[in-house]
């Protein structure tokens, strides 16, 4: 089972991050959190790695619908978007929304996952 949606961009990391902040917003997602994994691992462990940023994005309407079906579904909401360097390109990755349906087994989440997938796919397509 593929759990992610990934696009590869021929763009430098900073340009990709700027684009990723805009594309989900056009689909009703807001970026609420940011985790700079590279900086954290360097500061806490002295470990060097490629640029790696986790953006916590949320569409309040879709999150509300999913939480109405199952309060524990917050563990599986497709909210994280990863932007990371991969050689000379930048990858943008997000959890496939159908993963929450597959793992929870709740048919009530299917319409939410379908809507989220359409919006996520549009956001990712806008990047390429």
C-alpha positions as CSV (number, residue, x, y, z in Angstrom):
1,X,0.0,0.0,0.0
2,X,1.4,3.4,-1.0
3,X,0.8,5.8,1.8
4,X,2.2,9.0,0.3
5,X,1.8,11.4,-2.5
6,X,5.1,12.7,-3.8
7,X,6.2,15.2,-6.4
8,X,9.8,15.9,-7.4
9,X,10.6,19.5,-8.2
10,X,13.6,20.8,-10.2
11,X,13.9,23.8,-7.8
12,X,16.2,24.7,-5.0
13,X,14.9,24.0,-1.5
14,X,14.0,27.6,-0.5
15,X,12.0,28.2,-3.8
16,X,10.2,24.9,-3.2
17,X,9.3,25.8,0.4
18,X,7.8,29.1,-0.8
19,X,5.8,27.4,-3.4
20,X,4.6,24.7,-1.0
21,X,3.4,27.4,1.4
22,X,1.2,28.9,-1.3
23,X,-0.2,25.8,-3.1
24,X,-2.0,24.2,-0.1
25,X,-3.4,27.6,0.9
26,X,-5.1,27.8,-2.5
27,X,-6.9,24.6,-1.6
28,X,-8.1,25.7,1.8
29,X,-5.2,24.4,3.9
30,X,-3.3,26.7,6.3
31,X,0.2,26.0,7.5
32,X,0.0,26.0,11.3
33,X,3.4,24.5,12.3
34,X,6.9,24.2,11.0
35,X,9.6,21.7,12.1
36,X,13.1,22.3,10.7
37,X,14.4,18.7,11.2
38,X,17.9,19.5,9.8
39,X,18.4,22.3,12.3
40,X,17.0,20.3,15.2
41,X,19.1,17.3,14.6
42,X,22.2,19.4,14.2
43,X,21.5,21.3,17.5
44,X,20.5,18.3,19.6
45,X,22.6,15.5,18.1
46,X,25.3,17.2,16.1
47,X,24.0,15.3,13.1
48,X,24.3,16.8,9.6
49,X,21.6,16.0,7.0
50,X,20.0,17.5,3.9
51,X,17.3,20.2,4.2
52,X,14.2,18.6,5.6
53,X,11.2,20.6,6.7
54,X,7.8,19.3,8.0
55,X,4.9,21.8,7.6
56,X,1.8,21.1,9.6
57,X,-1.1,22.0,7.3
58,X,-4.7,21.8,8.1
59,X,-8.1,22.3,6.4
60,X,-10.4,23.1,9.3
61,X,-13.5,21.9,7.5
62,X,-12.1,18.6,6.6
63,X,-10.5,18.1,10.0
64,X,-13.8,18.8,11.7
65,X,-15.7,16.3,9.5
66,X,-13.1,13.6,10.2
67,X,-13.1,14.3,13.9
68,X,-16.9,14.1,13.9
69,X,-16.6,10.5,12.6
70,X,-13.8,9.5,15.0
71,X,-12.1,11.6,17.7
72,X,-9.0,9.5,17.5
73,X,-8.6,10.2,13.8
74,X,-6.3,13.1,14.6
75,X,-3.5,10.6,14.7
76,X,-4.1,9.9,11.0
77,X,-5.1,13.2,9.5
78,X,-3.1,14.0,6.4
79,X,-1.7,17.2,7.8
80,X,2.0,16.9,7.4
81,X,3.7,18.1,4.3
82,X,7.4,17.2,4.0
83,X,9.8,19.3,1.8
84,X,13.2,17.7,1.5
85,X,16.3,17.8,-0.6
86,X,17.0,14.7,-2.6
87,X,20.2,15.2,-4.6
88,X,19.8,18.0,-7.0
89,X,16.0,18.1,-6.7
90,X,13.5,18.8,-3.9
91,X,10.8,16.3,-2.9
92,X,7.4,17.4,-1.6
93,X,5.5,14.6,0.2
94,X,2.2,14.3,1.9
95,X,0.3,11.4,3.5
96,X,-2.3,10.0,1.1
97,X,-5.7,10.8,2.7
98,X,-7.1,7.3,2.0
99,X,-4.6,6.0,4.5
100,X,-6.8,7.2,7.3
101,X,-9.7,5.2,5.8
102,X,-7.6,2.1,5.3
103,X,-6.1,2.1,8.8
104,X,-9.3,3.1,10.7
105,X,-11.7,0.9,8.7
106,X,-14.3,3.7,9.0
107,X,-16.4,4.1,5.8
108,X,-17.7,7.4,7.2
109,X,-14.3,8.9,6.4
110,X,-14.4,8.0,2.7
111,X,-16.0,11.3,1.6
112,X,-13.6,13.3,3.7
113,X,-10.6,11.4,2.3
114,X,-11.9,11.8,-1.2
115,X,-12.3,15.6,-0.8
116,X,-8.9,15.9,0.9
117,X,-7.3,13.8,-1.8
118,X,-8.7,16.0,-4.6
119,X,-7.5,19.1,-2.8
120,X,-4.1,17.7,-2.1
121,X,-3.6,16.4,-5.6
122,X,-4.5,19.9,-6.9
123,X,-2.0,21.5,-4.6
124,X,0.7,19.1,-5.6
125,X,-0.1,19.5,-9.3
126,X,0.2,23.3,-8.9
127,X,3.8,22.8,-7.9
128,X,4.9,21.1,-11.1
